[in-house]
Amino acid sequence: MVHLPSHERAAIAVDRVWPRGLTKSRAELGEWCKQVAPSTALRKWYDHDPERFQEFSRRYRAELEEPEQAKVLQHLRELAKDQTLTLLTATKRPEISEAVVLADLLGA
């Protein structure tokens, strides 16, 4: 399930793959920052297992230090200076998703 944003916020999709059943026009996205998503290997290892969230968060933060991901994360930080961001993810458990880790890094 993807929660669509209110119009006062910039909506940023942060998943690597586009959510099934959602058209890009319906999503009303500001951006799709798939480069900031966890690697496929990390995502598959994690498998949204709540017991692995702490280790997932540590590993994901390490991935975000890589040059390409760090550049996109900095871009999100710049956007967050001027507006509230809504980080969109299609996961069934957003409270243990990459969006939570990103929100923490962005100071939400």
LINGIZI-V697371 format. One record per helix or strand of 2 or more residues. SS is the DSSP state (H for helix, E for strand). FROM is the first residue (numbers start at 1). LEN is the number of residues. If there is no record, write none. Layout:
# LINGIZI-V697371
ss=SS from=FROM len=LEN
ss=SS from=FROM len=LEN
This chain:
# LINGIZI-V697371
ss=E from=10 len=4
ss=H from=24 len=4
ss=E from=31 len=2
ss=H from=34 len=3
ss=H from=40 len=7
ss=H from=50 len=14
ss=H from=67 len=16
ss=E from=85 len=4
ss=H from=94 len=3
ss=H from=98 len=8
